[in-house]
Amino acid sequence: MNALQLDTVRLSEDRSCLEILDQTLLPNTVRVLCLSGLEEIREAIWSLRVRGAPAIGVCAGYAIALTASRIRTKDKAVFCAEFRKQKLYLATARPTAVNLTWALDRMERVVLANLDRSVDEIKERLFVEAQAIRDEDVAISRAIGEIGFGLLRPGFGILTHCNAGTLATAKYGTATAPVYVALERGWTDLRVYCDETRPLLQGARLTAFELQSAGVDVTLLCDAMASSVMAQGRVDIVFVGCDRVARNGDTANKIGTSAVAILAKHYGIPFYVCAPSSTIDPSLENGEQIPIEERPPEEVTEMWYKERMAPAGVKVYNPAFDVTGCELITGIITEKGLCHAPYGPAFRALGIGAKR
């Protein structure tokens, strides 16, 4: 099974539900969930059934269009009030992933821009906008892949962390997009080293699954093994995704990313962040202002084990993300171009600098 053929999230043809590939069951079980209620869609985002900043944005667009279509009123003031309640409720699911609020804000702007129309017309325009978010995400990932491909050479060894692949987007991914573009160009000698990414194992369960299914030469590593393969000269370049980028280029990504960046700096290996412009948040001056989600302790102590693997009652610190300082980043690849430090002026030069 080729993961590129799987839809991470889509609206059902009859618009009755949101169809989500349950990523908590991969790689052993491929199951699509049909979700229609606001609470179950929010739970799917929070519990990582759908995950990855771009995919969360696509999911949010479809979700709010679907749930808003069920608001039973012709009164636009009542509709707007209920729409905003739904939006604020969904926005609490994942505080670090800026694409969630970005997509919901975009959908709200559609409502506000069409208040001269009927409620039914507004509902229809929400569905159109949700599909536009999905279609744009495919184009964005492809553009990032083309730019990243330009940094590769035949036979390169690439290291990834977490999953920023097709499972984290509508298609292609961000950090893996250059690899998929290379495959389309007939390159078959690239090697990818995939960090397992504790504690949720997105690298082991998701990135390794999708790259292997696409025919990529992929090797799975425990997170602590990254330094070893770098020291042996096996890694030529690092590609990672991100969930939020501050104005100065500090980047929040899955926990452990900053350690990879520090290692890459030590060994002189280029470290690139693949960031759709929607993940760049110019309202934040630096990474210290990025909210970091903390997850339940059971993800560390129990989740992937037949029995508990830590002493009962032990304190657990489980942040979902860490911040990689801009000084550790060789470049940030957006769909609009490759940015180098200083990142604030580089973003503005590409038209990404306007505050939200």
C-alpha positions as CSV (number, residue, x, y, z in Angstrom):
1,M,0.0,0.0,0.0
2,N,1.4,3.4,-1.0
3,A,0.7,6.0,1.6
4,L,0.5,8.7,-1.0
5,Q,-2.7,7.1,-2.1
6,L,-4.3,7.5,1.3
7,D,-6.4,10.6,2.2
8,T,-5.5,11.9,5.6
9,V,-8.7,13.8,5.9
10,R,-11.6,14.5,3.5
11,L,-15.2,15.4,3.5
12,S,-17.6,12.6,2.5
13,E,-19.2,12.9,-0.9
14,D,-22.6,13.5,0.6
15,R,-21.2,16.0,3.2
16,S,-22.6,13.9,6.0
17,C,-19.3,13.4,7.9
18,L,-15.6,14.0,8.0
19,E,-13.5,11.0,7.0
20,I,-10.3,10.8,8.9
21,L,-7.5,8.2,8.6
22,D,-7.0,7.1,12.2
23,Q,-3.2,7.6,12.6
24,T,-3.2,6.2,16.1
25,L,-3.7,2.7,14.6
26,L,-0.9,2.8,12.0
27,P,1.1,1.0,10.7
28,N,-0.7,-2.2,11.5
29,T,-4.3,-1.1,10.9
30,V,-5.6,1.2,8.2
31,R,-9.0,2.5,9.4
32,V,-11.0,5.5,8.3
33,L,-13.3,7.1,10.8
34,C,-16.5,8.9,9.8
35,L,-17.0,11.7,12.3
36,S,-19.9,14.2,12.3
37,G,-20.2,15.7,15.8
38,L,-18.2,18.7,17.0
39,E,-17.0,16.8,20.1
40,E,-15.8,13.7,18.3
41,I,-13.9,15.8,15.7
42,R,-12.2,17.8,18.5
43,E,-11.3,14.6,20.2
44,A,-9.8,13.3,17.0
45,I,-7.5,16.3,16.7
46,W,-6.5,16.2,20.4
47,S,-5.9,12.5,20.5
48,L,-3.7,12.7,17.3
49,R,-6.0,10.6,15.1
50,V,-5.4,13.4,12.7
51,R,-2.1,15.3,13.2
52,G,0.5,17.4,11.5
53,A,0.1,21.1,11.3
54,P,-1.1,21.3,7.6
55,A,-3.5,18.3,8.0
56,I,-4.9,19.8,11.2
57,G,-5.6,23.0,9.2
58,V,-7.4,21.0,6.5
59,C,-9.4,19.1,9.1
60,A,-10.4,22.4,10.9
61,G,-11.7,23.9,7.6
62,Y,-13.8,20.9,6.8
63,A,-14.9,20.4,10.4
64,I,-16.2,24.0,10.9
65,A,-17.9,23.9,7.5
66,L,-19.6,20.6,8.4
67,T,-20.7,21.6,11.9
68,A,-21.8,25.1,10.8
69,S,-24.0,23.6,8.1
70,R,-26.1,22.0,10.9
71,I,-26.8,25.3,12.7
72,R,-30.6,25.5,12.5
73,T,-31.4,29.1,12.0
74,K,-32.0,31.7,9.2
75,D,-31.0,34.6,11.5
76,K,-27.5,35.7,10.6
77,A,-26.8,37.1,14.1
78,V,-27.7,33.8,15.7
79,F,-25.7,31.9,13.1
80,C,-22.6,34.0,13.7
81,A,-22.8,33.6,17.4
82,E,-23.1,29.8,17.2
83,F,-20.4,29.6,14.6
84,R,-18.0,31.5,16.9
85,K,-18.8,29.1,19.8
86,Q,-17.9,26.1,17.5
87,K,-14.7,27.9,16.3
88,L,-13.5,28.6,19.9
89,Y,-14.2,25.1,21.0
90,L,-12.3,23.5,18.2
91,A,-9.4,26.0,18.6
92,T,-8.6,24.5,22.1
93,A,-7.7,21.1,20.8
94,R,-4.0,21.7,20.0
95,P,-2.6,25.1,21.2
96,T,0.8,24.9,19.6
97,A,-0.2,24.0,16.0
98,V,-0.9,27.4,14.6
99,N,-2.6,26.0,11.5
100,L,-5.6,25.1,13.6
101,T,-6.4,28.7,14.5
102,W,-5.2,29.9,11.1
103,A,-7.8,27.8,9.3
104,L,-10.6,28.6,11.7
105,D,-9.8,32.3,11.5
106,R,-9.9,32.0,7.7
107,M,-13.2,30.3,7.8
108,E,-14.6,33.0,10.1
109,R,-13.5,35.7,7.6
110,V,-15.6,34.0,5.0
111,V,-18.6,34.3,7.2
112,L,-18.0,38.0,7.9
113,A,-17.3,38.8,4.3
114,N,-20.7,37.3,3.2
115,L,-23.1,38.8,5.7
116,D,-25.0,40.4,2.9
117,R,-26.0,36.8,1.8
118,S,-28.4,34.3,3.2
119,V,-27.4,31.8,5.9
120,D,-27.6,29.0,3.4
121,E,-25.3,30.8,1.0
122,I,-22.8,31.4,3.8
123,K,-22.9,27.7,4.6
124,E,-22.1,26.8,0.9
125,R,-19.3,29.3,0.8
126,L,-17.8,27.7,3.9
127,F,-17.6,24.4,2.1
128,V,-16.0,26.0,-0.9
129,E,-13.4,27.6,1.3
130,A,-12.6,24.4,3.1
131,Q,-11.9,22.7,-0.2
132,A,-9.7,25.6,-1.2
133,I,-7.6,25.1,2.0
134,R,-7.2,21.4,1.1
135,D,-6.3,22.1,-2.6
136,E,-3.8,24.9,-1.6
137,D,-2.2,22.5,0.9
138,V,-1.4,20.0,-1.9
139,A,0.1,22.8,-4.0
140,I,2.1,24.2,-1.0
141,S,3.6,20.8,-0.2
142,R,4.5,20.3,-3.8
143,A,6.2,23.7,-4.0
144,I,8.2,23.0,-0.8
145,G,9.2,19.6,-2.3
146,E,10.5,21.3,-5.4
147,I,12.6,23.8,-3.4
148,G,13.9,21.1,-1.1
149,F,14.7,18.8,-4.0
150,G,17.1,21.6,-5.3
151,L,19.2,21.1,-2.1
152,L,19.7,17.3,-2.7
153,R,22.3,15.4,-4.6
154,P,22.1,11.8,-5.8
155,G,23.0,9.4,-3.0
156,F,22.3,11.8,-0.2
157,G,21.5,10.6,3.3
158,I,18.6,12.5,4.8
159,L,17.6,12.5,8.5
160,T,14.0,13.3,9.6
161,H,12.3,13.7,12.9
162,C,8.7,13.0,13.7
163,N,6.3,12.8,10.8
164,A,6.1,15.7,8.4
165,G,5.1,13.5,5.5
166,T,2.0,12.9,3.4
167,L,0.2,11.7,6.6
168,A,0.7,15.2,8.1
169,T,-0.7,17.0,5.1
170,A,-3.2,16.6,2.3
171,K,-0.4,15.1,0.1
172,Y,3.4,15.0,-0.3
173,G,4.1,16.3,3.2
174,T,6.6,19.0,4.0
175,A,9.9,17.5,5.2
176,T,9.4,14.4,3.1
177,A,8.2,16.3,0.0
178,P,11.7,16.6,-1.5
179,V,12.1,12.8,-1.3
180,Y,8.8,12.3,-3.1
181,V,9.8,14.8,-5.8
182,A,13.1,13.0,-6.1
183,L,11.2,9.7,-6.6
184,E,9.1,11.2,-9.4
185,R,12.3,12.3,-11.1
186,G,13.6,8.8,-11.0
187,W,16.1,9.1,-8.1
188,T,16.3,5.8,-6.3
189,D,19.5,6.1,-4.4
190,L,18.5,8.5,-1.6
191,R,18.7,7.1,1.9
192,V,16.4,8.4,4.7
193,Y,17.2,7.9,8.4
194,C,14.0,8.2,10.4
195,D,14.0,9.1,14.1
196,E,11.4,7.0,16.0
197,T,10.3,10.1,17.9
198,R,9.4,9.2,21.4
199,P,7.0,9.1,23.1
200,L,4.4,8.8,20.4
201,L,6.6,7.2,17.8
202,Q,5.4,9.2,14.8
203,G,8.7,8.4,13.1
204,A,8.5,4.7,13.7
205,R,4.8,4.3,13.1
206,L,4.2,6.9,10.4
207,T,7.2,8.2,8.6
208,A,8.8,4.7,8.3
209,F,5.5,3.3,7.1
210,E,4.8,5.9,4.4
211,L,8.4,6.0,3.1
212,Q,8.8,2.2,3.0
213,S,5.4,1.9,1.2
214,A,6.6,4.4,-1.4
215,G,9.7,2.4,-2.1
216,V,12.2,4.7,-0.3
217,D,15.4,3.3,1.3
218,V,14.5,4.1,4.9
219,T,16.2,3.1,8.1
220,L,14.6,3.5,11.5
221,L,16.6,4.9,14.4
222,C,16.0,5.3,18.1
223,D,16.2,9.1,18.8
224,A,19.4,8.7,20.7
225,M,21.1,7.2,17.6
226,A,21.1,10.3,15.5
227,S,24.5,11.4,16.7
228,S,26.0,8.1,15.8
229,V,24.9,8.1,12.2
230,M,25.9,11.8,11.8
231,A,29.4,11.0,13.2
232,Q,29.7,8.2,10.7
233,G,29.1,10.6,7.8
234,R,25.8,8.9,6.8
235,V,23.7,12.1,7.0
236,D,24.2,14.9,4.4
237,I,21.1,17.0,5.2
238,V,18.3,17.2,7.8
239,F,14.7,18.1,6.8
240,V,12.1,18.6,9.6
241,G,8.6,20.1,9.7
242,C,7.2,22.5,12.1
243,D,4.0,23.5,13.9
244,R,4.8,27.2,14.5
245,V,7.5,29.7,13.5
246,A,8.0,33.0,15.3
247,R,8.9,36.2,13.5
248,N,12.7,35.8,14.2
249,G,12.7,32.2,12.8
250,D,12.6,30.3,16.1
251,T,10.6,27.1,15.3
252,A,8.4,24.8,17.4
253,N,8.4,21.2,16.3
254,K,7.9,17.8,17.8
255,I,9.9,17.2,21.0
256,G,13.5,16.2,20.2
257,T,13.8,18.5,17.2
258,S,16.1,21.0,19.0
259,A,18.4,18.1,19.9
260,V,18.7,17.1,16.3
261,A,19.4,20.7,15.3
262,I,22.2,21.0,18.0
263,L,23.8,17.7,16.7
264,A,23.6,18.9,13.1
265,K,25.3,22.2,14.0
266,H,28.0,20.2,15.8
267,Y,28.7,18.0,12.8
268,G,28.3,20.7,10.2
269,I,25.2,19.2,8.6
270,P,22.7,21.6,7.0
271,F,19.4,21.7,9.0
272,Y,16.3,22.8,7.1
273,V,12.8,23.5,8.4
274,C,10.0,22.9,5.9
275,A,7.3,25.4,6.9
276,P,4.2,26.3,4.9
277,S,3.7,30.1,5.2
278,S,0.6,29.4,7.3
279,T,2.8,28.1,10.1
280,I,4.7,31.3,10.3
281,D,3.2,33.5,13.1
282,P,4.6,37.0,12.8
283,S,2.6,38.1,15.9
284,L,5.2,36.3,18.0
285,E,8.6,37.9,18.4
286,N,10.5,34.8,19.3
287,G,10.2,31.2,20.3
288,E,9.7,32.0,24.0
289,Q,6.2,33.2,23.2
290,I,5.1,30.0,21.5
291,P,2.7,28.0,23.7
292,I,3.9,24.5,24.3
293,E,1.3,21.8,24.7
294,E,1.9,19.3,27.5
295,R,0.5,15.8,27.0
296,P,-0.7,13.1,29.5
297,P,2.0,11.2,31.4
298,E,0.6,7.9,30.3
299,E,2.0,8.5,26.8
300,V,5.4,8.1,28.4
301,T,4.9,5.4,31.0
302,E,2.2,3.1,29.5
303,M,1.0,3.8,26.0
304,W,3.1,1.4,23.9
305,Y,3.8,-1.3,26.5
306,K,1.9,-4.4,27.6
307,E,2.5,-3.4,31.1
308,R,3.6,-0.2,32.8
309,M,7.3,0.6,32.2
310,A,7.9,3.2,34.9
311,P,7.4,3.2,38.7
312,A,3.9,4.0,39.7
313,G,3.6,7.6,40.9
314,V,6.8,8.8,39.3
315,K,6.5,12.4,38.0
316,V,6.5,12.7,34.2
317,Y,7.3,15.8,32.1
318,N,5.7,15.3,28.6
319,P,5.9,18.4,26.4
320,A,4.7,17.7,22.9
321,F,7.1,20.2,21.3
322,D,10.4,22.1,21.8
323,V,11.7,25.2,20.3
324,T,14.7,25.2,17.9
325,G,16.5,28.6,18.0
326,C,16.9,30.3,14.7
327,E,20.7,30.3,15.0
328,L,20.6,26.5,14.6
329,I,18.6,26.6,11.4
330,T,20.4,26.7,8.0
331,G,17.2,27.7,6.2
332,I,13.4,27.7,6.3
333,I,11.8,26.4,3.2
334,T,8.3,27.9,2.5
335,E,6.2,27.4,-0.6
336,K,7.1,30.9,-1.5
337,G,10.9,30.5,-1.4
338,L,13.9,29.5,0.7
339,C,14.6,31.9,3.6
340,H,17.9,32.5,5.4
341,A,18.7,34.5,8.5
342,P,17.8,37.1,9.4
343,Y,14.4,35.5,9.0
344,G,12.1,38.5,9.8
345,P,13.2,40.5,6.7
346,A,13.4,37.2,4.7
347,F,9.7,36.5,5.5
348,R,8.6,40.0,4.7
349,A,10.4,39.9,1.4
350,L,8.2,36.9,0.4
351,G,5.1,38.7,1.6
352,I,4.8,36.6,4.8
353,G,5.4,39.3,7.3
354,A,2.0,40.8,7.9
355,K,0.7,40.2,11.5
356,R,-2.4,38.2,11.9
